[in-house]
Amino acid sequence: MAAAGRAGPAGDRPSPAEITALIPLVRRVVAARVPDRATADDLVQETLARVLAASARVEPGMLEPYAIVTARNVVASLWRDQDRQRRHQHRVVDLRPPEAPDEDVLVQEDREAVTAALARLTDRERATLLAHEVAGQDTRSLAAELGSTAGAVAAQLNRTRARLRVEYLLALENAEPPTDRCRPVLLALSSGDRRRQREVDAARHLLECDVCARLSEPLMGRGRTRDADVRVPVQSDADVVAARSAAREVAAGVGFPPTDLTAIATAVSEVTRNIVKFADSGEVVIEAVEEPRGIRIVARDVGPGIPDVDRALDDGYSTYDGLGLGLPGARRLMDEFAIVSEVGRGTTVTMTKWWGER
């Protein structure tokens, strides 16, 4: 496979012309709700800015519906701000920070929403999530307790977090989904599963359901860590070079110094070379992480797997003449390193380097 071959969300990002083409549509939606032309123009620009920021995460067929829903939410935010200003206008000459008499009430409402959301999870979902997030138990020990694998537990945790976000927002707004389609759509949006979004026809549903339209923005606009993933298919030695170069490029964009760039590129070389040597095919996924700032690399293959992961992570262990570092060296070069492998199924290595960590 050619070294330049990459695929991923970056290739789906709408062009500037596609964003510009949304202007008449957004203007009609805003103008129907806001009579003042200057204010409407400001809201149109705010809507387009939000759509542009989220465009890499929006399914191409959902761009127009997402723009419509975003415009509605922007207008609703304006009305809430204006109402708040009217209620606090009498304080405009008071230079002291205004007190918030309802702060305790808001905190209590938030706690109640979290409690209600947790109660809507299954016993297993709730216990696993709390053990991981509160008690700090890692996925490997959880998998041993549950009779599962670390990868399966991690996938379950991701699904549980997505469901918890949905249930929290519903509880906070004291809203009940009006149709059976609502929760599947909201879960697809919360998890960022674009394939599932297509299956449940999320684009059409957001235009038809006011509740889901209102909740879609916090779910889709939540702090995703990635700008755009870079995916490098791996089959040959040339792809090792491509993965190394891609990781260096993304890391440079994050702001890593030259010494860290070399460490990251070397670690990527080692795990990618394992794919070439031992598996028929695989891929390396590279993403920039924003908060905290860093870079995450996931190298996965469909090879024979590693019978003894602990031994493979011992210093000096190697089954081929690589750079002399192997998996133990890659682990030392990165801040976080995890490996999940099933014999006959394949191996997934996840590595993270944090900017500023030493």
N, C-alpha and C positions, 0 to 999 in steps of 0.2 A: 504494500500500500504506500502511496506517495507520502513523503515526509510532510508535505503541506496540507494533507487531508485533515480537515477539522470540521466538526459539525456541532451544533448546539444552539442555545437560545440566541447567541449573537447574530446568527444568520437570519433569525426571525424578527429582528428589531425593525419596526416600521421606518421608512425613509422620511426625511424632512417634508417631502412633498405629500406623503400620506397624512402626516400630522397637520400640515397646512390645510389640507382638504377638509379637515374636520371643522374649520372655523365657521362656515355658514351654519352647519348643524348646531354647533354649540351656541352660536349667537342667537339662533331662533329659540332654543330652550331657555336661555337666560333672559332674553328680551320679553318673553311671555310672562315672566315673573318679576322683572325689575324694570320699571318704566324709565328711570333716570339713565340716559344714554352713557354718560361718563362712568357711572358706577357699573353699568352693564359691561362696558369695554374692559374695565378692570377685572371683573369676574370672568370674562371670557379668557383673558390672559392667564389668570390664576388657574382656570380649568385646564388650559392647554399645557401649562407648566407641570401640573400634576399628572396629566396623561403621558406627557413625554417622560417624566421620571419613572413611571410604572410601565412604559411601553415594552421593555424587555421581558416583562413577566406576564403580559397580556396576550392571550391567544389571538392570532391575526383576525379571526372571525369575530372576536369580542371587542375590537377596538372602538367601533362606533357605539355599541351599547355601554361600554365602560365610560366613554366620553359623556354620554347622556346622563348616566347615573352620577358621575363626578360633578357635572354642572349642577344637577339638582342639589347635591350635597353642599357645594360651594355656596349656592344661594341660601340654603337653609342655615349655614354657618353665619352668613351675613345677617339674617334676621335675628338669630340668637344673640349676636354681638350687639346689634342695635338695641334689642330689648334690654340687654344687660347695661348698656350705656345709659338708657333712660332711667333705669332703676337706681343707678348710682350717680346720677347727674348732680344731686345735691351735695356730693362730696368733692366736686371738682375744684373748690377753693381750698380744700384741706390737703396740705402738703404731706401729711403723714400717710404712710401706707394704709389703705382702707382695711378695716378688719373684715374677716370672713365669718360671719355668725353661723353660716351653714356648713363650715368646714368639718365639724364633728359629725354632722349628719351625713355628709358625703363620704367620709371615711367609713362610717358604719354601713352605708349602702354598699360600698365596695366590698367590705368584708362579707356581708350577707350574700352578695352576688357570687363571690368566690366559693363560699360554703355551699350555696345552691348548685353551682356548677360541678363541684366535686361530688355532691350527692347523686348527680345524674350519671356519673361514671359507674361502671360495674365494679364489684368488689376487687377483682383482680387488677383492673386498670388503675383504680385508686391506690391500692397497696403498692403496686410496682412503681407508679409515678412518685409517690411520697418517699418510698425507699431510695429512689434515685436522686430526686431533687432536694429532699429535706435531709435525709440521713446520709447522703453522699455515697450510696452503695453503687459500685460499678456494674456494667452490664454483664461481665463475665460471672461474677458471683451471683447475680440475679438469675442468670441463665441456669446455673447449677442448681439453684433452689427450685426453679420452675420446670426443670427437665427440658430445657430448650437450648438454643444457641445464642451467643452474644449478638449476632447479627439480627436474629429474629426478635430479641428483646429490644434492640435499638429501634427496629421498625415499629414495634408495638408502642414504644414511648413516643415516637413521632406522631403516630395516629392518635394517641391519647391526648397529646398536647393540642393537636388540631381540634379535636372534639371539645376539649376544655375551653379553648378560646371561643368557640361557637356558643357553648352553653353559658359561659360567663357573660357574653354580650346580650344574649337573650334574657338572662336573669337580671342584668343591670337595667335593661329597658323594660322589664316586666312584660315581655312580649312572648306570645305563643305563635309558632309558625302556623300560618293559615292553611297550608296545604302539605300533603305528604312529600312533595318535591323539595320543600324548603331546606330541610336538614341535609339531604344529600348534596344539594347545590352549595350550601354554606360550608359543609365539610370539604368539598372539592376546592373551594376558594381558600379555605383556611390552610389546607395542606399544600397548596400550590401545585396540585396534581392536574396538569393541563389535559392529559388524556381523559381523566375522569370528568373534567369540566365539559369536554366535548360530548361525552357519553350522556350526561344529564342535561345537555343543552342549556348550560348556565347563562349564555348570552341572552337567549329569549326570556328565560325566567326572570332575570334581573329587570327587564323592561315591564314585566307583567305583575311583579310582586313588590309592593312598596317596602315591606319589612326587610326583605332580603337586599333590596337596593340600598336601604339605609345602612345595613350592616356590612355591605360589601366593601366599602372603602377602608374601614379599620382592619378588615381581614386581609384584603389584597395589598393595602398600603403599609402593613406592619413592617417592622424593620428587618426585611430580608437582608441577609449578609452578603449577597452577591450582586455585583453589577451585571456580569454575564459570565457564565462558565465557559472555559475553554476545554474542549474535548479532543483528545488526540488518540485515534485508533492505533493500536500497536500490533504489528505482526513481524516486523523486520528490524535490523540494526538501524536503518535510516530513521525509523520511528522513535528510537531511543534519543537520537539527536533532536528530533522535532519536539519531543516532550521536554527535554532539557531546556531547549531554547524558549519554548512557550512558558515554562515555569519561571525562567529568568526574566522574561519580559513582563509577566504579571507581577512578579515580586518587585521589579524596578518601579512599576507604576504605583505600588503600595508605598514605596519610599525606603526599602531596605538598603543598607550600605553595601559596598562591593564585597566585603568579606561574607556577609550573610547571603548575597546572591550566589556566590560560589558554593556555599554550604547547601543551599536549597537545590541548586542545579545538580550537585553531586548526589544528594539523596534521591532525587528523581531519577537520575541515571541508574542507580543501583536497583531500585524497585522495578523500573521499566525493563531493564535487562533481564530480570527474573522472568518477566512475562515472555520475552522473546525466546529465552532458553528452555523454559519448561511448559509453556502453554501454547495452544494453537493460535489463540488470539486474545485480545484484551483491550483495555482502554485506560487512559490516564485523564482524570478530570481535575482541572485546576481552577480554583476560585479565590478571588480577593475577598477578605473578610474586613468589614468596616468597623465594628464595635465589639470588642477591641480590635485594633488594626492588625492584620496579619494575612497569611496565605494558607490555604488548605488544599492538600493534594490527596486524591483518592485513586489508587491504582488497583484495578480489578481484572481478573482473568477467569477463564473457564477451563483451567488446566487440571492436572491430577490432584492438586491440593498438597498440603504439607502434613505428613503423618505426625511429626513431633514439632510443634511450634516453639516450645520452650528451648529445644536443642538448636533449632534454626536461629534463635536469638542469642545463642552463646557466642562470645567473642571468638573469632578464629574459625568458626564453622562456615564452610563453603563447599559447594559441590561443583564449582566451575571456576575458571581463572578470570575473575572479574577485576574490579579496581582494588580488590583487597579489603573492601569495607563490608560488603554484604548487608544483610538486614540489620545486624547489630550496629554497624557504622552509620547507616541511615537513621537509626533510632537516636544515636548520640548527636547527630547533626541537627535534629529537629527538637522542638519543645514538647510536642505531644506525638505519640506513636502508638497505633493499635493495629492488630492483625487478627483477622478472622479467616479460618481456612477449614474446608470440609474435603476429606479425601474423596476424589472422584467428582467433585462439584466445582472446585476452584478456590481462589484466595482473594481477599480484599485487604489492602493495606491503606490506612488513613493516617496522614501525617499533617501536623500543623506547626507553623512557625509564627510566633508573635513578634510584632515589631517592637523593639526596645527590650525584649526579654533576653536575659543572659544567664 
